[in-house]
Amino acid sequence: MPTSDDQVREASDASRSRFSRDLVVVAAYQPNPPGTGESTVWAQHRSFFRSQGRQREPREAFMVDLLRAITQWRDEGCEVILGVDANEDISSTKSSSFRQRLRDVGMEEAILQRHPG
């Protein structure tokens, strides 16, 4: 028969799964689309990937890595706040847009919710 200490521990574990105590705050910068010159952030990232023998497109690599990290943190019970210079129109609702891809992992655009238009 469970003791009251066991019941408290079980209740605490259940609460922990419903209410996160961990907060992850992320500041991120998505490179601009390819431009001219080798000094752009996009070109520097492409050069880095190539030096590692990887053929990754920098903007897609940023998005894939960011979504993977957010998914992992949320799966671990963390709340996530993302501040990002996305270098694109975040009001776009196209399926490939930055905003929609974040929605796909459960994130919402707080500023546009609070201040539509």
N, CA, C and O atoms as CSV, one atom per row, in Angstrom:
chain,resi,resn,atom,element,x,y,z
A,1,MET,N,N,0.843,-1.181,0.000
A,1,MET,CA,C,0.000,0.000,0.000
A,1,MET,C,C,0.892,1.249,0.000
A,1,MET,O,O,1.812,1.336,0.812
A,2,PRO,N,N,0.640,2.217,-0.893
A,2,PRO,CA,C,1.492,3.396,-0.964
A,2,PRO,C,C,1.352,4.255,0.290
A,2,PRO,O,O,0.272,4.399,0.863
A,3,THR,N,N,2.481,4.813,0.687
A,3,THR,CA,C,2.472,5.731,1.831
A,3,THR,C,C,2.134,7.125,1.331
A,3,THR,O,O,2.115,7.374,0.126
A,4,SER,N,N,1.870,8.027,2.256
A,4,SER,CA,C,1.552,9.396,1.849
A,4,SER,C,C,2.753,10.040,1.159
A,4,SER,O,O,2.573,10.873,0.270
A,5,ASP,N,N,3.987,9.666,1.556
A,5,ASP,CA,C,5.182,10.186,0.870
A,5,ASP,C,C,5.206,9.740,-0.589
A,5,ASP,O,O,5.557,10.519,-1.475
A,6,ASP,N,N,4.828,8.472,-0.837
A,6,ASP,CA,C,4.785,7.957,-2.214
A,6,ASP,C,C,3.735,8.707,-3.026
A,6,ASP,O,O,3.960,9.039,-4.189
A,7,GLN,N,N,2.584,8.971,-2.405
A,7,GLN,CA,C,1.506,9.679,-3.104
A,7,GLN,C,C,1.924,11.106,-3.440
A,7,GLN,O,O,1.627,11.610,-4.523
A,8,VAL,N,N,2.620,11.757,-2.498
A,8,VAL,CA,C,3.103,13.114,-2.755
A,8,VAL,C,C,4.119,13.096,-3.890
A,8,VAL,O,O,4.089,13.964,-4.763
A,9,ARG,N,N,5.021,12.111,-3.885
A,9,ARG,CA,C,6.031,11.994,-4.937
A,9,ARG,C,C,5.365,11.777,-6.295
A,9,ARG,O,O,5.760,12.392,-7.285
A,10,GLU,N,N,4.349,10.899,-6.345
A,10,GLU,CA,C,3.634,10.652,-7.599
A,10,GLU,C,C,2.924,11.915,-8.076
A,10,GLU,O,O,2.957,12.237,-9.264
A,11,ALA,N,N,2.283,12.629,-7.156
A,11,ALA,CA,C,1.597,13.869,-7.523
A,11,ALA,C,C,2.596,14.902,-8.021
A,11,ALA,O,O,2.317,15.632,-8.971
A,12,SER,N,N,3.761,14.966,-7.382
A,12,SER,CA,C,4.796,15.904,-7.791
A,12,SER,C,C,5.307,15.558,-9.194
A,12,SER,O,O,5.503,16.450,-10.020
A,13,ASP,N,N,5.521,14.270,-9.461
A,13,ASP,CA,C,5.965,13.843,-10.787
A,13,ASP,C,C,4.918,14.178,-11.839
A,13,ASP,O,O,5.264,14.616,-12.936
A,14,ALA,N,N,3.649,13.980,-11.522
A,14,ALA,CA,C,2.568,14.291,-12.462
A,14,ALA,C,C,2.516,15.794,-12.731
A,14,ALA,O,O,2.334,16.215,-13.873
A,15,SER,N,N,2.674,16.594,-11.691
A,15,SER,CA,C,2.669,18.050,-11.867
A,15,SER,C,C,3.837,18.500,-12.712
A,15,SER,O,O,3.693,19.384,-13.557
A,16,ARG,N,N,4.984,17.903,-12.492
A,16,ARG,CA,C,6.178,18.277,-13.240
A,16,ARG,C,C,5.970,18.032,-14.729
A,16,ARG,O,O,6.448,18.812,-15.553
A,17,SER,N,N,5.268,16.969,-15.085
A,17,SER,CA,C,5.048,16.689,-16.501
A,17,SER,C,C,4.054,17.673,-17.118
A,17,SER,O,O,4.097,17.912,-18.324
A,18,ARG,N,N,3.161,18.247,-16.309
A,18,ARG,CA,C,2.185,19.218,-16.823
A,18,ARG,C,C,2.707,20.647,-16.788
A,18,ARG,O,O,2.350,21.458,-17.642
A,19,PHE,N,N,3.548,20.964,-15.810
A,19,PHE,CA,C,4.012,22.327,-15.622
A,19,PHE,C,C,5.539,22.341,-15.603
A,19,PHE,O,O,6.167,21.883,-14.649
A,20,SER,N,N,6.113,22.866,-16.659
A,20,SER,CA,C,7.568,22.890,-16.759
A,20,SER,C,C,8.148,23.905,-15.785
A,20,SER,O,O,7.546,24.940,-15.499
A,21,ARG,N,N,9.319,23.582,-15.291
A,21,ARG,CA,C,10.062,24.526,-14.473
A,21,ARG,C,C,11.281,25.047,-15.220
A,21,ARG,O,O,11.995,25.920,-14.726
A,22,ASP,N,N,11.513,24.515,-16.397
A,22,ASP,CA,C,12.680,24.909,-17.174
A,22,ASP,C,C,12.255,25.821,-18.316
A,22,ASP,O,O,11.227,25.610,-18.960
A,23,LEU,N,N,13.067,26.830,-18.545
A,23,LEU,CA,C,12.809,27.788,-19.616
A,23,LEU,C,C,14.064,27.899,-20.461
A,23,LEU,O,O,15.158,28.114,-19.940
A,24,VAL,N,N,13.901,27.752,-21.766
A,24,VAL,CA,C,14.994,27.923,-22.714
A,24,VAL,C,C,14.698,29.194,-23.501
A,24,VAL,O,O,13.642,29.315,-24.122
A,25,VAL,N,N,15.628,30.134,-23.473
A,25,VAL,CA,C,15.496,31.373,-24.229
A,25,VAL,C,C,16.550,31.346,-25.330
A,25,VAL,O,O,17.742,31.189,-25.066
A,26,VAL,N,N,16.090,31.501,-26.562
A,26,VAL,CA,C,16.972,31.379,-27.723
A,26,VAL,C,C,16.991,32.705,-28.480
A,26,VAL,O,O,15.940,33.275,-28.776
A,27,ALA,N,N,18.176,33.184,-28.787
A,27,ALA,CA,C,18.361,34.316,-29.699
A,27,ALA,C,C,19.000,33.736,-30.952
A,27,ALA,O,O,20.053,33.103,-30.877
A,28,ALA,N,N,18.370,33.948,-32.103
A,28,ALA,CA,C,18.836,33.292,-33.325
A,28,ALA,C,C,18.844,34.266,-34.502
A,28,ALA,O,O,18.147,35.281,-34.503
A,29,TYR,N,N,19.638,33.930,-35.483
A,29,TYR,CA,C,19.749,34.717,-36.711
A,29,TYR,C,C,19.757,33.760,-37.893
A,29,TYR,O,O,20.669,32.948,-38.046
A,30,GLN,N,N,18.728,33.868,-38.726
A,30,GLN,CA,C,18.696,33.064,-39.949
A,30,GLN,C,C,19.402,33.850,-41.046
A,30,GLN,O,O,19.062,35.007,-41.292
A,31,PRO,N,N,20.378,33.238,-41.708
A,31,PRO,CA,C,21.086,33.973,-42.769
A,31,PRO,C,C,20.119,34.451,-43.853
A,31,PRO,O,O,19.106,33.811,-44.135
A,32,ASN,N,N,20.459,35.585,-44.447
A,32,ASN,CA,C,19.723,36.063,-45.609
A,32,ASN,C,C,19.851,35.052,-46.729
A,32,ASN,O,O,20.755,34.217,-46.705
A,33,PRO,N,N,18.968,35.110,-47.707
A,33,PRO,CA,C,19.140,34.249,-48.891
A,33,PRO,C,C,20.482,34.564,-49.557
A,33,PRO,O,O,21.077,35.609,-49.294
A,34,PRO,N,N,20.955,33.663,-50.417
A,34,PRO,CA,C,22.256,33.882,-51.056
A,34,PRO,C,C,22.334,35.258,-51.710
A,34,PRO,O,O,21.406,35.693,-52.392
A,35,GLY,N,N,23.441,35.920,-51.492
A,35,GLY,CA,C,23.685,37.224,-52.097
A,35,GLY,C,C,24.982,37.165,-52.878
A,35,GLY,O,O,25.448,36.097,-53.276
A,36,THR,N,N,25.546,38.330,-53.084
A,36,THR,CA,C,26.825,38.375,-53.784
A,36,THR,C,C,27.940,38.550,-52.774
A,36,THR,O,O,27.765,39.203,-51.745
A,37,GLY,N,N,29.056,37.978,-53.068
A,37,GLY,CA,C,30.216,38.122,-52.207
A,37,GLY,C,C,30.369,36.971,-51.233
A,37,GLY,O,O,29.404,36.312,-50.846
A,38,GLU,N,N,31.615,36.756,-50.854
A,38,GLU,CA,C,31.920,35.659,-49.941
A,38,GLU,C,C,31.890,36.090,-48.477
A,38,GLU,O,O,32.153,35.270,-47.597
A,39,SER,N,N,31.576,37.357,-48.194
A,39,SER,CA,C,31.570,37.813,-46.803
A,39,SER,C,C,30.178,37.799,-46.188
A,39,SER,O,O,30.022,38.129,-45.012
A,40,THR,N,N,29.156,37.421,-46.966
A,40,THR,CA,C,27.817,37.355,-46.388
A,40,THR,C,C,27.751,36.190,-45.389
A,40,THR,O,O,28.522,35.236,-45.486
A,41,VAL,N,N,26.841,36.279,-44.452
A,41,VAL,CA,C,26.678,35.199,-43.476
A,41,VAL,C,C,26.355,33.895,-44.198
A,41,VAL,O,O,26.906,32.848,-43.859
A,42,TRP,N,N,25.471,33.948,-45.189
A,42,TRP,CA,C,25.098,32.750,-45.942
A,42,TRP,C,C,26.343,32.105,-46.566
A,42,TRP,O,O,26.536,30.893,-46.468
A,43,ALA,N,N,27.191,32.932,-47.211
A,43,ALA,CA,C,28.396,32.409,-47.867
A,43,ALA,C,C,29.380,31.846,-46.837
A,43,ALA,O,O,30.026,30.830,-47.092
A,44,GLN,N,N,29.496,32.491,-45.692
A,44,GLN,CA,C,30.392,31.984,-44.649
A,44,GLN,C,C,29.904,30.639,-44.121
A,44,GLN,O,O,30.706,29.736,-43.883
A,45,HIS,N,N,28.596,30.503,-43.938
A,45,HIS,CA,C,28.050,29.220,-43.472
A,45,HIS,C,C,28.254,28.137,-44.530
A,45,HIS,O,O,28.634,27.011,-44.208
A,46,ARG,N,N,28.001,28.480,-45.783
A,46,ARG,CA,C,28.203,27.510,-46.860
A,46,ARG,C,C,29.661,27.063,-46.900
A,46,ARG,O,O,29.948,25.876,-47.053
A,47,SER,N,N,30.571,28.012,-46.762
A,47,SER,CA,C,31.999,27.693,-46.763
A,47,SER,C,C,32.354,26.774,-45.587
A,47,SER,O,O,33.126,25.829,-45.750
A,48,PHE,N,N,31.796,27.046,-44.414
A,48,PHE,CA,C,32.048,26.196,-43.252
A,48,PHE,C,C,31.552,24.776,-43.510
A,48,PHE,O,O,32.279,23.812,-43.274
A,49,PHE,N,N,30.314,24.644,-43.996
A,49,PHE,CA,C,29.770,23.309,-44.262
A,49,PHE,C,C,30.642,22.567,-45.270
A,49,PHE,O,O,30.933,21.386,-45.082
A,50,ARG,N,N,31.058,23.242,-46.329
A,50,ARG,CA,C,31.906,22.599,-47.339
A,50,ARG,C,C,33.237,22.157,-46.740
A,50,ARG,O,O,33.757,21.098,-47.094
A,51,SER,N,N,33.793,22.969,-45.828
A,51,SER,CA,C,35.070,22.588,-45.203
A,51,SER,C,C,34.915,21.337,-44.344
A,51,SER,O,O,35.895,20.650,-44.055
A,52,GLN,N,N,33.682,21.046,-43.938
A,52,GLN,CA,C,33.387,19.852,-43.156
A,52,GLN,C,C,32.950,18.690,-44.047
A,52,GLN,O,O,32.585,17.622,-43.556
A,53,GLY,N,N,32.992,18.911,-45.373
A,53,GLY,CA,C,32.589,17.874,-46.315
A,53,GLY,C,C,31.077,17.692,-46.374
A,53,GLY,O,O,30.590,16.624,-46.745
A,54,ARG,N,N,30.348,18.718,-46.014
A,54,ARG,CA,C,28.875,18.641,-45.995
A,54,ARG,C,C,28.312,19.634,-46.990
A,54,ARG,O,O,28.791,20.764,-47.085
A,55,GLN,N,N,27.306,19.223,-47.724
A,55,GLN,CA,C,26.674,20.081,-48.712
A,55,GLN,C,C,25.307,20.536,-48.191
A,55,GLN,O,O,24.268,20.115,-48.700
A,56,ARG,N,N,25.318,21.386,-47.188
A,56,ARG,CA,C,24.063,21.873,-46.606
A,56,ARG,C,C,23.788,23.293,-47.100
A,56,ARG,O,O,24.703,24.109,-47.208
A,57,GLU,N,N,22.532,23.575,-47.394
A,57,GLU,CA,C,22.112,24.931,-47.739
A,57,GLU,C,C,21.939,25.667,-46.405
A,57,GLU,O,O,21.169,25.202,-45.564
A,58,PRO,N,N,22.622,26.796,-46.177
A,58,PRO,CA,C,22.637,27.430,-44.868
A,58,PRO,C,C,21.271,27.778,-44.269
A,58,PRO,O,O,21.061,27.562,-43.075
A,59,ARG,N,N,20.357,28.301,-45.049
A,59,ARG,CA,C,19.043,28.655,-44.476
A,59,ARG,C,C,18.275,27.398,-44.063
A,59,ARG,O,O,17.647,27.368,-43.004
A,60,GLU,N,N,18.326,26.376,-44.891
A,60,GLU,CA,C,17.630,25.130,-44.560
A,60,GLU,C,C,18.305,24.456,-43.359
A,60,GLU,O,O,17.624,23.915,-42.488
A,61,ALA,N,N,19.628,24.489,-43.315
A,61,ALA,CA,C,20.356,23.907,-42.178
A,61,ALA,C,C,19.964,24.620,-40.880
A,61,ALA,O,O,19.742,23.974,-39.856
A,62,PHE,N,N,19.882,25.948,-40.930
A,62,PHE,CA,C,19.459,26.713,-39.760
A,62,PHE,C,C,18.082,26.261,-39.290
A,62,PHE,O,O,17.869,26.016,-38.102
A,63,MET,N,N,17.159,26.155,-40.229
A,63,MET,CA,C,15.777,25.803,-39.883
A,63,MET,C,C,15.697,24.391,-39.328
A,63,MET,O,O,15.053,24.170,-38.302
A,64,VAL,N,N,16.329,23.441,-39.975
A,64,VAL,CA,C,16.296,22.048,-39.524
A,64,VAL,C,C,16.894,21.933,-38.120
A,64,VAL,O,O,16.320,21.289,-37.242
A,65,ASP,N,N,18.045,22.560,-37.922
A,65,ASP,CA,C,18.706,22.483,-36.614
A,65,ASP,C,C,17.880,23.163,-35.528
A,65,ASP,O,O,17.775,22.652,-34.413
A,66,LEU,N,N,17.291,24.317,-35.850
A,66,LEU,CA,C,16.462,25.033,-34.877
A,66,LEU,C,C,15.221,24.221,-34.504
A,66,LEU,O,O,14.902,24.087,-33.323
A,67,LEU,N,N,14.529,23.684,-35.494
A,67,LEU,CA,C,13.327,22.889,-35.227
A,67,LEU,C,C,13.655,21.638,-34.417
A,67,LEU,O,O,12.902,21.255,-33.522
A,68,ARG,N,N,14.770,21.011,-34.735
A,68,ARG,CA,C,15.193,19.819,-33.984
A,68,ARG,C,C,15.450,20.183,-32.515
A,68,ARG,O,O,15.025,19.458,-31.616
A,69,ALA,N,N,16.134,21.288,-32.274
A,69,ALA,CA,C,16.435,21.708,-30.906
A,69,ALA,C,C,15.157,22.065,-30.150
A,69,ALA,O,O,14.984,21.656,-29.002
A,70,ILE,N,N,14.262,22.823,-30.782
A,70,ILE,CA,C,13.000,23.198,-30.124
A,70,ILE,C,C,12.202,21.954,-29.782
A,70,ILE,O,O,11.678,21.841,-28.675
A,71,THR,N,N,12.103,21.021,-30.713
A,71,THR,CA,C,11.363,19.781,-30.471
A,71,THR,C,C,11.959,19.021,-29.291
A,71,THR,O,O,11.223,18.529,-28.436
A,72,GLN,N,N,13.274,18.924,-29.239
A,72,GLN,CA,C,13.925,18.215,-28.135
A,72,GLN,C,C,13.652,18.900,-26.799
A,72,GLN,O,O,13.300,18.238,-25.823
A,73,TRP,N,N,13.812,20.216,-26.751
A,73,TRP,CA,C,13.565,20.939,-25.497
A,73,TRP,C,C,12.122,20.772,-25.039
A,73,TRP,O,O,11.861,20.546,-23.857
A,74,ARG,N,N,11.192,20.884,-25.972
A,74,ARG,CA,C,9.776,20.753,-25.604
A,74,ARG,C,C,9.461,19.326,-25.169
A,74,ARG,O,O,8.673,19.123,-24.245
A,75,ASP,N,N,10.066,18.334,-25.824
A,75,ASP,CA,C,9.875,16.942,-25.415
A,75,ASP,C,C,10.402,16.704,-24.004
A,75,ASP,O,O,9.896,15.839,-23.289
A,76,GLU,N,N,11.411,17.465,-23.604
A,76,GLU,CA,C,11.971,17.356,-22.259
A,76,GLU,C,C,11.171,18.162,-21.235
A,76,GLU,O,O,11.524,18.193,-20.057
A,77,GLY,N,N,10.092,18.816,-21.682
A,77,GLY,CA,C,9.227,19.553,-20.771
A,77,GLY,C,C,9.574,21.014,-20.606
A,77,GLY,O,O,9.026,21.682,-19.729
A,78,CYS,N,N,10.473,21.527,-21.430
A,78,CYS,CA,C,10.880,22.924,-21.314
A,78,CYS,C,C,9.900,23.842,-22.041
A,78,CYS,O,O,9.283,23.461,-23.035
A,79,GLU,N,N,9.775,25.051,-21.521
A,79,GLU,CA,C,9.107,26.125,-22.244
A,79,GLU,C,C,10.191,26.786,-23.091
A,79,GLU,O,O,11.339,26.881,-22.657
A,80,VAL,N,N,9.843,27.242,-24.290
A,80,VAL,CA,C,10.828,27.825,-25.195
A,80,VAL,C,C,10.349,29.206,-25.631
A,80,VAL,O,O,9.217,29.372,-26.085
A,81,ILE,N,N,11.229,30.188,-25.485
A,81,ILE,CA,C,11.001,31.532,-26.020
A,81,ILE,C,C,12.067,31.754,-27.071
A,81,ILE,O,O,13.258,31.592,-26.806
A,82,LEU,N,N,11.638,32.123,-28.262
A,82,LEU,CA,C,12.553,32.321,-29.384
A,82,LEU,C,C,12.478,33.767,-29.840
A,82,LEU,O,O,11.409,34.255,-30.207
A,83,GLY,N,N,13.600,34.441,-29.816
A,83,GLY,CA,C,13.735,35.759,-30.431
A,83,GLY,C,C,14.621,35.573,-31.647
A,83,GLY,O,O,15.750,35.097,-31.527
A,84,VAL,N,N,14.125,35.940,-32.806
A,84,VAL,CA,C,14.870,35.610,-34.020
A,84,VAL,C,C,14.792,36.729,-35.055
A,84,VAL,O,O,13.751,37.361,-35.238
A,85,ASP,N,N,15.904,36.951,-35.716
A,85,ASP,CA,C,15.922,37.746,-36.934
A,85,ASP,C,C,15.814,36.721,-38.052
A,85,ASP,O,O,16.807,36.110,-38.445
A,86,ALA,N,N,14.604,36.540,-38.558
A,86,ALA,CA,C,14.335,35.473,-39.522
A,86,ALA,C,C,14.700,35.860,-40.952
A,86,ALA,O,O,14.769,34.995,-41.825
A,87,ASN,N,N,14.932,37.134,-41.199
A,87,ASN,CA,C,15.243,37.608,-42.548
A,87,ASN,C,C,14.197,37.161,-43.559
A,87,ASN,O,O,14.518,36.793,-44.689
A,88,GLU,N,N,12.943,37.200,-43.130
A,88,GLU,CA,C,11.811,36.969,-44.036
A,88,GLU,C,C,10.560,37.510,-43.368
A,88,GLU,O,O,10.563,37.812,-42.175
A,89,ASP,N,N,9.505,37.628,-44.133
A,89,ASP,CA,C,8.231,38.133,-43.637
A,89,ASP,C,C,7.596,37.088,-42.728
A,89,ASP,O,O,7.140,36.049,-43.205
A,90,ILE,N,N,7.561,37.350,-41.429
A,90,ILE,CA,C,7.023,36.357,-40.493
A,90,ILE,C,C,5.504,36.334,-40.463
A,90,ILE,O,O,4.914,35.510,-39.763
A,91,SER,N,N,4.862,37.221,-41.209
A,91,SER,CA,C,3.402,37.156,-41.273
A,91,SER,C,C,2.927,36.186,-42.355
A,91,SER,O,O,1.734,35.899,-42.453
A,92,SER,N,N,3.852,35.685,-43.162
A,92,SER,CA,C,3.496,34.740,-44.218
A,92,SER,C,C,2.962,33.440,-43.620
A,92,SER,O,O,3.488,32.938,-42.626
A,93,THR,N,N,1.923,32.911,-44.233
A,93,THR,CA,C,1.347,31.647,-43.768
A,93,THR,C,C,1.549,30.523,-44.786
A,93,THR,O,O,0.893,29.485,-44.696
A,94,LYS,N,N,2.445,30.720,-45.749
A,94,LYS,CA,C,2.769,29.655,-46.700
A,94,LYS,C,C,3.306,28.451,-45.931
A,94,LYS,O,O,3.911,28.612,-44.871
A,95,SER,N,N,3.090,27.263,-46.450
A,95,SER,CA,C,3.510,26.050,-45.735
A,95,SER,C,C,5.024,25.981,-45.525
A,95,SER,O,O,5.484,25.343,-44.579
A,96,SER,N,N,5.794,26.622,-46.386
A,96,SER,CA,C,7.257,26.585,-46.248
A,96,SER,C,C,7.806,27.792,-45.482
A,96,SER,O,O,9.020,27.928,-45.325
A,97,SER,N,N,6.915,28.667,-45.005
A,97,SER,CA,C,7.373,29.883,-44.333
A,97,SER,C,C,7.959,29.584,-42.954
A,97,SER,O,O,7.667,28.556,-42.342
A,98,PHE,N,N,8.780,30.497,-42.491
A,98,PHE,CA,C,9.389,30.375,-41.167
A,98,PHE,C,C,8.301,30.229,-40.106
A,98,PHE,O,O,8.385,29.365,-39.233
A,99,ARG,N,N,7.289,31.075,-40.189
A,99,ARG,CA,C,6.195,31.057,-39.213
A,99,ARG,C,C,5.477,29.703,-39.199
A,99,ARG,O,O,5.229,29.142,-38.132
A,100,GLN,N,N,5.148,29.185,-40.373
A,100,GLN,CA,C,4.414,27.921,-40.441
A,100,GLN,C,C,5.262,26.755,-39.947
A,100,GLN,O,O,4.757,25.857,-39.274
A,101,ARG,N,N,6.534,26.769,-40.277
A,101,ARG,CA,C,7.399,25.673,-39.831
A,101,ARG,C,C,7.540,25.674,-38.312
A,101,ARG,O,O,7.651,24.611,-37.700
A,102,LEU,N,N,7.538,26.864,-37.694
A,102,LEU,CA,C,7.551,26.916,-36.226
A,102,LEU,C,C,6.214,26.446,-35.661
A,102,LEU,O,O,6.176,25.780,-34.627
A,103,ARG,N,N,5.132,26.786,-36.327
A,103,ARG,CA,C,3.810,26.295,-35.883
A,103,ARG,C,C,3.761,24.770,-35.904
A,103,ARG,O,O,3.119,24.149,-35.057
A,104,ASP,N,N,4.436,24.183,-36.867
A,104,ASP,CA,C,4.446,22.721,-36.990
A,104,ASP,C,C,5.054,22.039,-35.762
A,104,ASP,O,O,4.774,20.869,-35.502
A,105,VAL,N,N,5.889,22.770,-35.002
A,105,VAL,CA,C,6.469,22.211,-33.773
A,105,VAL,C,C,5.840,22.841,-32.529
A,105,VAL,O,O,6.386,22.746,-31.430
A,106,GLY,N,N,4.674,23.493,-32.718
A,106,GLY,CA,C,3.921,24.004,-31.576
A,106,GLY,C,C,4.266,25.403,-31.118
A,106,GLY,O,O,3.832,25.817,-30.043
A,107,MET,N,N,5.035,26.146,-31.902
A,107,MET,CA,C,5.392,27.517,-31.532
A,107,MET,C,C,4.403,28.490,-32.181
A,107,MET,O,O,3.894,28.236,-33.272
A,108,GLU,N,N,4.143,29.592,-31.502
A,108,GLU,CA,C,3.259,30.629,-32.031
A,108,GLU,C,C,3.997,31.956,-32.072
A,108,GLU,O,O,4.898,32.192,-31.267
A,109,GLU,N,N,3.626,32.813,-32.994
A,109,GLU,CA,C,4.224,34.128,-33.141
A,109,GLU,C,C,3.506,35.085,-32.190
A,109,GLU,O,O,2.408,35.550,-32.495
A,110,ALA,N,N,4.105,35.375,-31.064
A,110,ALA,CA,C,3.461,36.134,-29.993
A,110,ALA,C,C,3.166,37.578,-30.375
A,110,ALA,O,O,2.100,38.092,-30.039
A,111,ILE,N,N,4.077,38.240,-31.064
A,111,ILE,CA,C,3.865,39.660,-31.384
A,111,ILE,C,C,2.694,39.831,-32.339
A,111,ILE,O,O,1.864,40.718,-32.144
A,112,LEU,N,N,2.616,38.990,-33.375
A,112,LEU,CA,C,1.504,39.102,-34.318
A,112,LEU,C,C,0.182,38.696,-33.678
A,112,LEU,O,O,-0.867,39.199,-34.080
A,113,GLN,N,N,0.203,37.804,-32.696
A,113,GLN,CA,C,-1.034,37.470,-31.985
A,113,GLN,C,C,-1.514,38.665,-31.182
A,113,GLN,O,O,-2.710,38.956,-31.140
A,114,ARG,N,N,-0.592,39.346,-30.553
A,114,ARG,CA,C,-0.926,40.479,-29.697
A,114,ARG,C,C,-1.260,41.726,-30.524
A,114,ARG,O,O,-2.123,42.517,-30.143
A,115,HIS,N,N,-0.567,41.895,-31.661
A,115,HIS,CA,C,-0.717,43.094,-32.502
A,115,HIS,C,C,-0.924,42.683,-33.960
A,115,HIS,O,O,-0.012,42.830,-34.773
A,116,PRO,N,N,-2.105,42.171,-34.301
A,116,PRO,CA,C,-2.350,41.739,-35.687
A,116,PRO,C,C,-2.174,42.902,-36.678
A,116,PRO,O,O,-2.486,44.056,-36.382
A,117,GLY,N,N,-1.674,42.554,-37.838
A,117,GLY,CA,C,-1.550,43.552,-38.889
A,117,GLY,C,C,-0.362,44.435,-38.699
A,117,GLY,O,O,-0.122,45.330,-39.509
